[in-house]
Amino acid sequence: MRSYELVFIVHPDVDGDDLTAVTETVKNLVERSGGKVTQVKPWGLRRLAYPIQEQREGQYVLMGLELESQAVAELERGLGLTEQVIRHLIVSVEAEEEKKDVEPPEPVAE
């Protein structure tokens, strides 16, 4: 299994228990793809660099994953079908990078 990081952006109107439910849905997608979630870090509501689906903000969530490389396409397909997730990115993590604790970027001043 390889290590990956998944960052996904949830519609800004989703918060609290609904955000937890979306995060659990994504965790279930990972597990159905044969992987496991190693960490979950909600980054909160952030301003987007450009509008996505007419939204200027989104709830960011970072997940650490261990997943077979063949299962990444299946996971991406499932994320694309998850209505509340407006954008996602999966990147592989090198062994040395795994040890670093990723902090959310500072919010942009308005």
Biopython code that builds the backbone (N, CA, C, O; Angstrom):
import numpy as np
from Bio.PDB.StructureBuilder import StructureBuilder

atoms = [
    (1, "MET", "N", (0.847, -1.188, 0.000)),
    (1, "MET", "CA", (0.000, 0.000, 0.000)),
    (1, "MET", "C", (0.881, 1.236, 0.000)),
    (1, "MET", "O", (1.948, 1.266, 0.613)),
    (2, "ARG", "N", (0.406, 2.255, -0.703)),
    (2, "ARG", "CA", (1.121, 3.531, -0.755)),
    (2, "ARG", "C", (0.383, 4.546, 0.112)),
    (2, "ARG", "O", (-0.801, 4.397, 0.412)),
    (3, "SER", "N", (1.113, 5.569, 0.500)),
    (3, "SER", "CA", (0.519, 6.643, 1.304)),
    (3, "SER", "C", (0.087, 7.780, 0.388)),
    (3, "SER", "O", (0.794, 8.142, -0.553)),
    (4, "TYR", "N", (-1.070, 8.329, 0.676)),
    (4, "TYR", "CA", (-1.629, 9.436, -0.098)),
    (4, "TYR", "C", (-2.185, 10.484, 0.857)),
    (4, "TYR", "O", (-2.490, 10.202, 2.016)),
    (5, "GLU", "N", (-2.305, 11.685, 0.340)),
    (5, "GLU", "CA", (-3.049, 12.734, 1.020)),
    (5, "GLU", "C", (-4.203, 13.132, 0.123)),
    (5, "GLU", "O", (-4.044, 13.304, -1.085)),
    (6, "LEU", "N", (-5.348, 13.272, 0.724)),
    (6, "LEU", "CA", (-6.552, 13.698, 0.025)),
    (6, "LEU", "C", (-7.007, 15.009, 0.652)),
    (6, "LEU", "O", (-7.227, 15.084, 1.861)),
    (7, "VAL", "N", (-7.146, 16.032, -0.169)),
    (7, "VAL", "CA", (-7.755, 17.280, 0.284)),
    (7, "VAL", "C", (-9.049, 17.411, -0.505)),
    (7, "VAL", "O", (-9.051, 17.359, -1.735)),
    (8, "PHE", "N", (-10.141, 17.578, 0.217)),
    (8, "PHE", "CA", (-11.400, 17.802, -0.483)),
    (8, "PHE", "C", (-12.096, 19.031, 0.078)),
    (8, "PHE", "O", (-11.950, 19.374, 1.251)),
    (9, "ILE", "N", (-12.853, 19.682, -0.790)),
    (9, "ILE", "CA", (-13.576, 20.900, -0.433)),
    (9, "ILE", "C", (-15.059, 20.581, -0.462)),
    (9, "ILE", "O", (-15.588, 20.078, -1.453)),
    (10, "VAL", "N", (-15.712, 20.885, 0.644)),
    (10, "VAL", "CA", (-17.142, 20.625, 0.798)),
    (10, "VAL", "C", (-17.886, 21.944, 0.619)),
    (10, "VAL", "O", (-17.382, 23.005, 0.985)),
    (11, "HIS", "N", (-19.072, 21.868, 0.059)),
    (11, "HIS", "CA", (-19.919, 23.045, -0.143)),
    (11, "HIS", "C", (-19.971, 23.880, 1.140)),
    (11, "HIS", "O", (-20.097, 23.310, 2.224)),
    (12, "PRO", "N", (-19.879, 25.208, 1.053)),
    (12, "PRO", "CA", (-19.810, 26.044, 2.259)),
    (12, "PRO", "C", (-21.053, 26.010, 3.141)),
    (12, "PRO", "O", (-20.971, 26.336, 4.325)),
    (13, "ASP", "N", (-22.196, 25.623, 2.593)),
    (13, "ASP", "CA", (-23.418, 25.561, 3.396)),
    (13, "ASP", "C", (-23.446, 24.336, 4.319)),
    (13, "ASP", "O", (-24.286, 24.254, 5.216)),
    (14, "VAL", "N", (-22.541, 23.398, 4.104)),
    (14, "VAL", "CA", (-22.463, 22.190, 4.923)),
    (14, "VAL", "C", (-21.574, 22.493, 6.129)),
    (14, "VAL", "O", (-20.424, 22.903, 5.971)),
    (15, "ASP", "N", (-22.111, 22.290, 7.337)),
    (15, "ASP", "CA", (-21.299, 22.524, 8.530)),
    (15, "ASP", "C", (-21.746, 21.611, 9.662)),
    (15, "ASP", "O", (-22.780, 20.950, 9.564)),
    (16, "GLY", "N", (-20.972, 21.576, 10.725)),
    (16, "GLY", "CA", (-21.328, 20.805, 11.926)),
    (16, "GLY", "C", (-21.498, 19.331, 11.661)),
    (16, "GLY", "O", (-20.601, 18.671, 11.138)),
    (17, "ASP", "N", (-22.668, 18.815, 12.031)),
    (17, "ASP", "CA", (-22.948, 17.388, 11.897)),
    (17, "ASP", "C", (-22.955, 16.952, 10.437)),
    (17, "ASP", "O", (-22.557, 15.831, 10.120)),
    (18, "ASP", "N", (-23.408, 17.840, 9.541)),
    (18, "ASP", "CA", (-23.431, 17.498, 8.114)),
    (18, "ASP", "C", (-22.019, 17.334, 7.568)),
    (18, "ASP", "O", (-21.772, 16.456, 6.740)),
    (19, "LEU", "N", (-21.083, 18.180, 8.028)),
    (19, "LEU", "CA", (-19.688, 18.061, 7.602)),
    (19, "LEU", "C", (-19.093, 16.755, 8.125)),
    (19, "LEU", "O", (-18.328, 16.091, 7.424)),
    (20, "THR", "N", (-19.443, 16.392, 9.344)),
    (20, "THR", "CA", (-18.997, 15.115, 9.909)),
    (20, "THR", "C", (-19.541, 13.950, 9.086)),
    (20, "THR", "O", (-18.832, 12.974, 8.844)),
    (21, "ALA", "N", (-20.791, 14.053, 8.659)),
    (21, "ALA", "CA", (-21.409, 12.996, 7.853)),
    (21, "ALA", "C", (-20.715, 12.877, 6.496)),
    (21, "ALA", "O", (-20.498, 11.764, 6.016)),
    (22, "VAL", "N", (-20.363, 14.003, 5.868)),
    (22, "VAL", "CA", (-19.657, 13.967, 4.584)),
    (22, "VAL", "C", (-18.276, 13.346, 4.774)),
    (22, "VAL", "O", (-17.829, 12.550, 3.948)),
    (23, "THR", "N", (-17.605, 13.712, 5.860)),
    (23, "THR", "CA", (-16.283, 13.144, 6.152)),
    (23, "THR", "C", (-16.384, 11.634, 6.354)),
    (23, "THR", "O", (-15.527, 10.889, 5.880)),
    (24, "GLU", "N", (-17.411, 11.182, 7.045)),
    (24, "GLU", "CA", (-17.626, 9.738, 7.240)),
    (24, "GLU", "C", (-17.919, 9.052, 5.901)),
    (24, "GLU", "O", (-17.471, 7.929, 5.672)),
    (25, "THR", "N", (-18.660, 9.712, 5.029)),
    (25, "THR", "CA", (-18.937, 9.171, 3.699)),
    (25, "THR", "C", (-17.642, 8.970, 2.925)),
    (25, "THR", "O", (-17.451, 7.936, 2.284)),
    (26, "VAL", "N", (-16.750, 9.963, 2.985)),
    (26, "VAL", "CA", (-15.468, 9.850, 2.294)),
    (26, "VAL", "C", (-14.626, 8.735, 2.915)),
    (26, "VAL", "O", (-13.969, 7.982, 2.196)),
    (27, "LYS", "N", (-14.642, 8.625, 4.256)),
    (27, "LYS", "CA", (-13.921, 7.531, 4.915)),
    (27, "LYS", "C", (-14.431, 6.178, 4.423)),
    (27, "LYS", "O", (-13.641, 5.269, 4.164)),
    (28, "ASN", "N", (-15.758, 6.047, 4.294)),
    (28, "ASN", "CA", (-16.346, 4.799, 3.813)),
    (28, "ASN", "C", (-15.918, 4.511, 2.373)),
    (28, "ASN", "O", (-15.684, 3.355, 2.018)),
    (29, "LEU", "N", (-15.815, 5.544, 1.546)),
    (29, "LEU", "CA", (-15.334, 5.361, 0.174)),
    (29, "LEU", "C", (-13.913, 4.810, 0.172)),
    (29, "LEU", "O", (-13.587, 3.919, -0.612)),
    (30, "VAL", "N", (-13.074, 5.343, 1.048)),
    (30, "VAL", "CA", (-11.686, 4.881, 1.149)),
    (30, "VAL", "C", (-11.665, 3.409, 1.574)),
    (30, "VAL", "O", (-10.943, 2.603, 0.987)),
    (31, "GLU", "N", (-12.440, 3.068, 2.572)),
    (31, "GLU", "CA", (-12.456, 1.696, 3.079)),
    (31, "GLU", "C", (-13.030, 0.725, 2.050)),
    (31, "GLU", "O", (-12.551, -0.404, 1.940)),
    (32, "ARG", "N", (-14.049, 1.142, 1.295)),
    (32, "ARG", "CA", (-14.603, 0.282, 0.240)),
    (32, "ARG", "C", (-13.604, 0.083, -0.893)),
    (32, "ARG", "O", (-13.659, -0.916, -1.610)),
    (33, "SER", "N", (-12.688, 1.042, -1.050)),
    (33, "SER", "CA", (-11.648, 0.921, -2.073)),
    (33, "SER", "C", (-10.484, 0.067, -1.584)),
    (33, "SER", "O", (-9.518, -0.138, -2.319)),
    (34, "GLY", "N", (-10.563, -0.431, -0.360)),
    (34, "GLY", "CA", (-9.527, -1.295, 0.182)),
    (34, "GLY", "C", (-8.432, -0.554, 0.931)),
    (34, "GLY", "O", (-7.382, -1.130, 1.216)),
    (35, "GLY", "N", (-8.658, 0.700, 1.252)),
    (35, "GLY", "CA", (-7.654, 1.490, 1.954)),
    (35, "GLY", "C", (-8.035, 1.756, 3.391)),
    (35, "GLY", "O", (-9.046, 1.263, 3.892)),
    (36, "LYS", "N", (-7.192, 2.555, 4.050)),
    (36, "LYS", "CA", (-7.519, 2.958, 5.412)),
    (36, "LYS", "C", (-7.128, 4.418, 5.607)),
    (36, "LYS", "O", (-6.175, 4.906, 5.000)),
    (37, "VAL", "N", (-7.872, 5.099, 6.455)),
    (37, "VAL", "CA", (-7.632, 6.504, 6.759)),
    (37, "VAL", "C", (-6.698, 6.571, 7.955)),
    (37, "VAL", "O", (-6.956, 5.951, 8.986)),
    (38, "THR", "N", (-5.599, 7.332, 7.815)),
    (38, "THR", "CA", (-4.624, 7.443, 8.903)),
    (38, "THR", "C", (-4.779, 8.734, 9.697)),
    (38, "THR", "O", (-4.393, 8.794, 10.865)),
    (39, "GLN", "N", (-5.336, 9.758, 9.078)),
    (39, "GLN", "CA", (-5.569, 11.015, 9.800)),
    (39, "GLN", "C", (-6.666, 11.813, 9.110)),
    (39, "GLN", "O", (-6.883, 11.691, 7.904)),
    (40, "VAL", "N", (-7.349, 12.628, 9.895)),
    (40, "VAL", "CA", (-8.366, 13.544, 9.372)),
    (40, "VAL", "C", (-8.162, 14.883, 10.058)),
    (40, "VAL", "O", (-8.157, 14.967, 11.286)),
    (41, "LYS", "N", (-7.994, 15.931, 9.259)),
    (41, "LYS", "CA", (-7.820, 17.280, 9.813)),
    (41, "LYS", "C", (-8.742, 18.248, 9.080)),
    (41, "LYS", "O", (-8.472, 18.613, 7.935)),
    (42, "PRO", "N", (-9.814, 18.663, 9.720)),
    (42, "PRO", "CA", (-10.656, 19.694, 9.101)),
    (42, "PRO", "C", (-9.936, 21.047, 9.172)),
    (42, "PRO", "O", (-9.466, 21.453, 10.235)),
    (43, "TRP", "N", (-9.858, 21.728, 8.044)),
    (43, "TRP", "CA", (-9.201, 23.035, 7.996)),
    (43, "TRP", "C", (-10.205, 24.173, 8.135)),
    (43, "TRP", "O", (-9.808, 25.328, 8.292)),
    (44, "GLY", "N", (-11.487, 23.869, 8.081)),
    (44, "GLY", "CA", (-12.506, 24.894, 8.256)),
    (44, "GLY", "C", (-12.849, 25.620, 6.962)),
    (44, "GLY", "O", (-12.422, 25.238, 5.872)),
    (45, "LEU", "N", (-13.621, 26.661, 7.119)),
    (45, "LEU", "CA", (-14.104, 27.449, 5.991)),
    (45, "LEU", "C", (-12.990, 28.357, 5.483)),
    (45, "LEU", "O", (-12.400, 29.119, 6.249)),
    (46, "ARG", "N", (-12.708, 28.270, 4.188)),
    (46, "ARG", "CA", (-11.646, 29.065, 3.552)),
    (46, "ARG", "C", (-12.166, 29.676, 2.259)),
    (46, "ARG", "O", (-13.063, 29.145, 1.603)),
    (47, "ARG", "N", (-11.581, 30.787, 1.926)),
    (47, "ARG", "CA", (-11.905, 31.448, 0.664)),
    (47, "ARG", "C", (-11.217, 30.700, -0.471)),
    (47, "ARG", "O", (-10.053, 30.320, -0.344)),
    (48, "LEU", "N", (-11.924, 30.485, -1.578)),
    (48, "LEU", "CA", (-11.370, 29.799, -2.738)),
    (48, "LEU", "C", (-10.614, 30.791, -3.623)),
    (48, "LEU", "O", (-10.947, 31.975, -3.658)),
    (49, "ALA", "N", (-9.612, 30.313, -4.328)),
    (49, "ALA", "CA", (-8.835, 31.170, -5.223)),
    (49, "ALA", "C", (-9.674, 31.630, -6.409)),
    (49, "ALA", "O", (-9.445, 32.709, -6.957)),
    (50, "TYR", "N", (-10.631, 30.824, -6.799)),
    (50, "TYR", "CA", (-11.538, 31.154, -7.900)),
    (50, "TYR", "C", (-12.869, 30.449, -7.621)),
    (50, "TYR", "O", (-12.895, 29.453, -6.898)),
    (51, "PRO", "N", (-13.964, 30.947, -8.177)),
    (51, "PRO", "CA", (-15.272, 30.329, -7.905)),
    (51, "PRO", "C", (-15.339, 28.893, -8.441)),
    (51, "PRO", "O", (-14.887, 28.605, -9.549)),
    (52, "ILE", "N", (-15.904, 28.019, -7.641)),
    (52, "ILE", "CA", (-16.175, 26.639, -8.044)),
    (52, "ILE", "C", (-17.662, 26.415, -7.834)),
    (52, "ILE", "O", (-18.167, 26.564, -6.722)),
    (53, "GLN", "N", (-18.360, 26.059, -8.895)),
    (53, "GLN", "CA", (-19.808, 25.864, -8.846)),
    (53, "GLN", "C", (-20.486, 27.084, -8.221)),
    (53, "GLN", "O", (-21.387, 26.953, -7.393)),
    (54, "GLU", "N", (-20.042, 28.255, -8.627)),
    (54, "GLU", "CA", (-20.566, 29.549, -8.186)),
    (54, "GLU", "C", (-20.360, 29.806, -6.688)),
    (54, "GLU", "O", (-21.039, 30.656, -6.112)),
    (55, "GLN", "N", (-19.447, 29.092, -6.062)),
    (55, "GLN", "CA", (-19.146, 29.291, -4.642)),
    (55, "GLN", "C", (-17.779, 29.958, -4.504)),
    (55, "GLN", "O", (-16.851, 29.642, -5.250)),
    (56, "ARG", "N", (-17.657, 30.875, -3.555)),
    (56, "ARG", "CA", (-16.385, 31.566, -3.324)),
    (56, "ARG", "C", (-15.672, 31.073, -2.057)),
    (56, "ARG", "O", (-14.536, 31.469, -1.797)),
    (57, "GLU", "N", (-16.329, 30.214, -1.272)),
    (57, "GLU", "CA", (-15.752, 29.642, -0.060)),
    (57, "GLU", "C", (-16.059, 28.154, -0.026)),
    (57, "GLU", "O", (-16.940, 27.672, -0.738)),
    (58, "GLY", "N", (-15.318, 27.429, 0.814)),
    (58, "GLY", "CA", (-15.562, 26.006, 0.974)),
    (58, "GLY", "C", (-14.958, 25.496, 2.259)),
    (58, "GLY", "O", (-14.026, 26.091, 2.798)),
    (59, "GLN", "N", (-15.491, 24.390, 2.751)),
    (59, "GLN", "CA", (-14.971, 23.718, 3.938)),
    (59, "GLN", "C", (-13.879, 22.746, 3.476)),
    (59, "GLN", "O", (-14.163, 21.792, 2.752)),
    (60, "TYR", "N", (-12.641, 22.986, 3.892)),
    (60, "TYR", "CA", (-11.519, 22.133, 3.512)),
    (60, "TYR", "C", (-11.313, 21.030, 4.546)),
    (60, "TYR", "O", (-11.435, 21.260, 5.750)),
    (61, "VAL", "N", (-10.999, 19.827, 4.056)),
    (61, "VAL", "CA", (-10.672, 18.701, 4.928)),
    (61, "VAL", "C", (-9.465, 17.980, 4.327)),
    (61, "VAL", "O", (-9.441, 17.682, 3.133)),
    (62, "LEU", "N", (-8.461, 17.703, 5.170)),
    (62, "LEU", "CA", (-7.267, 16.960, 4.768)),
    (62, "LEU", "C", (-7.352, 15.564, 5.370)),
    (62, "LEU", "O", (-7.650, 15.410, 6.555)),
    (63, "MET", "N", (-7.089, 14.537, 4.546)),
    (63, "MET", "CA", (-7.078, 13.158, 5.018)),
    (63, "MET", "C", (-5.782, 12.490, 4.605)),
    (63, "MET", "O", (-5.330, 12.642, 3.471)),
    (64, "GLY", "N", (-5.188, 11.753, 5.526)),
    (64, "GLY", "CA", (-4.065, 10.881, 5.198)),
    (64, "GLY", "C", (-4.616, 9.494, 4.914)),
    (64, "GLY", "O", (-5.465, 8.998, 5.656)),
    (65, "LEU", "N", (-4.136, 8.858, 3.836)),
    (65, "LEU", "CA", (-4.670, 7.564, 3.418)),
    (65, "LEU", "C", (-3.553, 6.581, 3.155)),
    (65, "LEU", "O", (-2.430, 6.971, 2.837)),
    (66, "GLU", "N", (-3.864, 5.305, 3.289)),
    (66, "GLU", "CA", (-3.031, 4.229, 2.777)),
    (66, "GLU", "C", (-3.936, 3.450, 1.836)),
    (66, "GLU", "O", (-5.009, 2.982, 2.217)),
    (67, "LEU", "N", (-3.471, 3.322, 0.592)),
    (67, "LEU", "CA", (-4.343, 2.800, -0.461)),
    (67, "LEU", "C", (-3.501, 2.157, -1.544)),
    (67, "LEU", "O", (-2.385, 2.604, -1.806)),
    (68, "GLU", "N", (-4.017, 1.121, -2.173)),
    (68, "GLU", "CA", (-3.358, 0.519, -3.337)),
    (68, "GLU", "C", (-3.488, 1.490, -4.513)),
    (68, "GLU", "O", (-4.507, 2.166, -4.659)),
    (69, "SER", "N", (-2.463, 1.552, -5.337)),
    (69, "SER", "CA", (-2.467, 2.523, -6.439)),
    (69, "SER", "C", (-3.598, 2.264, -7.438)),
    (69, "SER", "O", (-4.090, 3.204, -8.061)),
    (70, "GLN", "N", (-4.017, 1.007, -7.599)),
    (70, "GLN", "CA", (-5.111, 0.700, -8.519)),
    (70, "GLN", "C", (-6.450, 1.224, -8.011)),
    (70, "GLN", "O", (-7.371, 1.415, -8.805)),
    (71, "ALA", "N", (-6.576, 1.458, -6.712)),
    (71, "ALA", "CA", (-7.845, 1.876, -6.118)),
    (71, "ALA", "C", (-8.046, 3.391, -6.154)),
    (71, "ALA", "O", (-9.123, 3.876, -5.809)),
    (72, "VAL", "N", (-7.030, 4.137, -6.564)),
    (72, "VAL", "CA", (-7.139, 5.601, -6.576)),
    (72, "VAL", "C", (-8.224, 6.048, -7.557)),
    (72, "VAL", "O", (-9.006, 6.945, -7.243)),
    (73, "ALA", "N", (-8.278, 5.437, -8.733)),
    (73, "ALA", "CA", (-9.289, 5.816, -9.733)),
    (73, "ALA", "C", (-10.696, 5.557, -9.210)),
    (73, "ALA", "O", (-11.603, 6.357, -9.440)),
    (74, "GLU", "N", (-10.881, 4.449, -8.511)),
    (74, "GLU", "CA", (-12.189, 4.125, -7.934)),
    (74, "GLU", "C", (-12.584, 5.156, -6.876)),
    (74, "GLU", "O", (-13.737, 5.582, -6.815)),
    (75, "LEU", "N", (-11.619, 5.551, -6.046)),
    (75, "LEU", "CA", (-11.874, 6.559, -5.018)),
    (75, "LEU", "C", (-12.228, 7.899, -5.663)),
    (75, "LEU", "O", (-13.165, 8.566, -5.225)),
    (76, "GLU", "N", (-11.489, 8.296, -6.695)),
    (76, "GLU", "CA", (-11.784, 9.558, -7.381)),
    (76, "GLU", "C", (-13.176, 9.542, -8.001)),
    (76, "GLU", "O", (-13.886, 10.546, -7.962)),
    (77, "ARG", "N", (-13.565, 8.418, -8.567)),
    (77, "ARG", "CA", (-14.907, 8.291, -9.145)),
    (77, "ARG", "C", (-15.972, 8.470, -8.063)),
    (77, "ARG", "O", (-16.966, 9.165, -8.271)),
    (78, "GLY", "N", (-15.760, 7.841, -6.914)),
    (78, "GLY", "CA", (-16.707, 7.971, -5.801)),
    (78, "GLY", "C", (-16.787, 9.395, -5.279)),
    (78, "GLY", "O", (-17.872, 9.879, -4.958)),
    (79, "LEU", "N", (-15.629, 10.080, -5.191)),
    (79, "LEU", "CA", (-15.629, 11.477, -4.746)),
    (79, "LEU", "C", (-16.363, 12.367, -5.732)),
    (79, "LEU", "O", (-17.066, 13.296, -5.335)),
    (80, "GLY", "N", (-16.200, 12.085, -7.013)),
    (80, "GLY", "CA", (-16.896, 12.863, -8.033)),
    (80, "GLY", "C", (-18.405, 12.713, -7.955)),
    (80, "GLY", "O", (-19.145, 13.611, -8.357)),
    (81, "LEU", "N", (-18.859, 11.581, -7.439)),
    (81, "LEU", "CA", (-20.297, 11.337, -7.313)),
    (81, "LEU", "C", (-20.871, 11.822, -5.988)),
    (81, "LEU", "O", (-22.088, 11.821, -5.804)),
    (82, "THR", "N", (-20.010, 12.237, -5.065)),
    (82, "THR", "CA", (-20.463, 12.760, -3.783)),
    (82, "THR", "C", (-20.861, 14.216, -3.979)),
    (82, "THR", "O", (-20.014, 15.071, -4.237)),
    (83, "GLU", "N", (-22.139, 14.488, -3.857)),
    (83, "GLU", "CA", (-22.702, 15.794, -4.215)),
    (83, "GLU", "C", (-22.132, 16.960, -3.414)),
    (83, "GLU", "O", (-21.929, 18.040, -3.968)),
    (84, "GLN", "N", (-21.871, 16.764, -2.124)),
    (84, "GLN", "CA", (-21.409, 17.867, -1.280)),
    (84, "GLN", "C", (-19.939, 18.217, -1.513)),
    (84, "GLN", "O", (-19.512, 19.321, -1.177)),
    (85, "VAL", "N", (-19.159, 17.294, -2.084)),
    (85, "VAL", "CA", (-17.739, 17.548, -2.366)),
    (85, "VAL", "C", (-17.655, 18.279, -3.700)),
    (85, "VAL", "O", (-18.002, 17.731, -4.746)),
    (86, "ILE", "N", (-17.181, 19.545, -3.646)),
    (86, "ILE", "CA", (-17.135, 20.338, -4.879)),
    (86, "ILE", "C", (-15.786, 20.251, -5.586)),
    (86, "ILE", "O", (-15.694, 20.596, -6.764)),
    (87, "ARG", "N", (-14.739, 19.800, -4.898)),
    (87, "ARG", "CA", (-13.419, 19.623, -5.514)),
    (87, "ARG", "C", (-12.585, 18.718, -4.623)),
    (87, "ARG", "O", (-12.744, 18.719, -3.402)),
    (88, "HIS", "N", (-11.694, 17.942, -5.238)),
    (88, "HIS", "CA", (-10.803, 17.073, -4.464)),
    (88, "HIS", "C", (-9.476, 16.918, -5.188)),
    (88, "HIS", "O", (-9.380, 17.130, -6.397)),
    (89, "LEU", "N", (-8.460, 16.546, -4.431)),
    (89, "LEU", "CA", (-7.129, 16.302, -4.978)),
    (89, "LEU", "C", (-6.479, 15.198, -4.164)),
    (89, "LEU", "O", (-6.442, 15.258, -2.935)),
    (90, "ILE", "N", (-5.962, 14.181, -4.863)),
    (90, "ILE", "CA", (-5.256, 13.084, -4.218)),
    (90, "ILE", "C", (-3.815, 13.119, -4.718)),
    (90, "ILE", "O", (-3.571, 13.117, -5.925)),
    (91, "VAL", "N", (-2.863, 13.153, -3.789)),
    (91, "VAL", "CA", (-1.442, 13.126, -4.150)),
    (91, "VAL", "C", (-0.745, 12.046, -3.349)),
    (91, "VAL", "O", (-1.101, 11.779, -2.201)),
    (92, "SER", "N", (0.266, 11.420, -3.971)),
    (92, "SER", "CA", (1.039, 10.417, -3.237)),
    (92, "SER", "C", (2.049, 11.134, -2.350)),
    (92, "SER", "O", (2.529, 12.217, -2.684)),
    (93, "VAL", "N", (2.360, 10.521, -1.228)),
    (93, "VAL", "CA", (3.254, 11.114, -0.236)),
    (93, "VAL", "C", (4.504, 10.238, -0.153)),
    (93, "VAL", "O", (4.408, 9.022, 0.011)),
    (94, "GLU", "N", (5.663, 10.856, -0.266)),
    (94, "GLU", "CA", (6.919, 10.135, -0.100)),
    (94, "GLU", "C", (7.116, 9.817, 1.378)),
    (94, "GLU", "O", (6.546, 10.489, 2.238)),
    (95, "ALA", "N", (7.906, 8.811, 1.674)),
    (95, "ALA", "CA", (8.100, 8.357, 3.051)),
    (95, "ALA", "C", (8.613, 9.472, 3.959)),
    (95, "ALA", "O", (8.172, 9.577, 5.104)),
    (96, "GLU", "N", (9.525, 10.297, 3.480)),
    (96, "GLU", "CA", (10.079, 11.375, 4.290)),
    (96, "GLU", "C", (9.042, 12.455, 4.577)),
    (96, "GLU", "O", (9.037, 13.040, 5.660)),
    (97, "GLU", "N", (8.161, 12.720, 3.605)),
    (97, "GLU", "CA", (7.138, 13.746, 3.764)),
    (97, "GLU", "C", (6.060, 13.321, 4.747)),
    (97, "GLU", "O", (5.409, 14.171, 5.355)),
    (98, "GLU", "N", (5.861, 12.017, 4.914)),
    (98, "GLU", "CA", (4.818, 11.522, 5.806)),
    (98, "GLU", "C", (5.037, 11.971, 7.241)),
    (98, "GLU", "O", (4.072, 12.173, 7.978)),
    (99, "LYS", "N", (6.276, 12.130, 7.645)),
    (99, "LYS", "CA", (6.596, 12.448, 9.027)),
    (99, "LYS", "C", (6.255, 13.878, 9.400)),
    (99, "LYS", "O", (6.073, 14.184, 10.578)),
    (100, "LYS", "N", (6.167, 14.753, 8.418)),
    (100, "LYS", "CA", (5.870, 16.160, 8.691)),
    (100, "LYS", "C", (4.392, 16.310, 9.035)),
    (100, "LYS", "O", (3.537, 15.645, 8.450)),
    (101, "ASP", "N", (4.105, 17.181, 9.979)),
    (101, "ASP", "CA", (2.725, 17.477, 10.343)),
    (101, "ASP", "C", (2.271, 18.661, 9.504)),
    (101, "ASP", "O", (2.817, 19.757, 9.630)),
    (102, "VAL", "N", (1.293, 18.454, 8.661)),
    (102, "VAL", "CA", (0.836, 19.500, 7.756)),
    (102, "VAL", "C", (-0.125, 20.425, 8.483)),
    (102, "VAL", "O", (-1.132, 19.985, 9.038)),
    (103, "GLU", "N", (0.193, 21.691, 8.472)),
    (103, "GLU", "CA", (-0.670, 22.702, 9.085)),
    (103, "GLU", "C", (-1.468, 23.399, 7.992)),
    (103, "GLU", "O", (-0.975, 23.560, 6.876)),
    (104, "PRO", "N", (-2.694, 23.813, 8.297)),
    (104, "PRO", "CA", (-3.472, 24.522, 7.290)),
    (104, "PRO", "C", (-2.830, 25.863, 6.971)),
    (104, "PRO", "O", (-2.214, 26.484, 7.837)),
    (105, "PRO", "N", (-2.975, 26.308, 5.731)),
    (105, "PRO", "CA", (-2.419, 27.613, 5.383)),
    (105, "PRO", "C", (-3.149, 28.727, 6.119)),
    (105, "PRO", "O", (-4.303, 28.572, 6.520)),
    (106, "GLU", "N", (-2.470, 29.836, 6.286)),
    (106, "GLU", "CA", (-3.074, 30.989, 6.957)),
    (106, "GLU", "C", (-4.197, 31.545, 6.086)),
    (106, "GLU", "O", (-4.071, 31.563, 4.862)),
    (107, "PRO", "N", (-5.289, 31.997, 6.692)),
    (107, "PRO", "CA", (-6.380, 32.574, 5.910)),
    (107, "PRO", "C", (-5.918, 33.848, 5.204)),
    (107, "PRO", "O", (-5.085, 34.598, 5.713)),
    (108, "VAL", "N", (-6.472, 34.063, 4.040)),
    (108, "VAL", "CA", (-6.142, 35.254, 3.263)),
    (108, "VAL", "C", (-6.947, 36.426, 3.785)),
    (108, "VAL", "O", (-8.153, 36.305, 4.002)),
    (109, "ALA", "N", (-6.294, 37.563, 3.991)),
    (109, "ALA", "CA", (-6.991, 38.763, 4.467)),
    (109, "ALA", "C", (-7.923, 39.250, 3.371)),
    (109, "ALA", "O", (-7.564, 39.256, 2.193)),
    (110, "GLU", "N", (-9.110, 39.656, 3.763)),
    (110, "GLU", "CA", (-10.093, 40.123, 2.774)),
    (110, "GLU", "C", (-9.960, 41.590, 2.519)),
    (110, "GLU", "O", (-10.709, 42.147, 1.716)),
]
sb = StructureBuilder()
sb.init_structure("model")
sb.init_model(0)
sb.init_chain("A")
sb.init_seg("    ")
for serial, (resi, resn, name, xyz) in enumerate(atoms, 1):
    if name == "N":
        sb.init_residue(resn, " ", resi, " ")
    sb.init_atom(name, np.array(xyz, "f"), 0.0, 1.0, " ", f" {name:<3s}", serial, name[0])
structure = sb.get_structure()
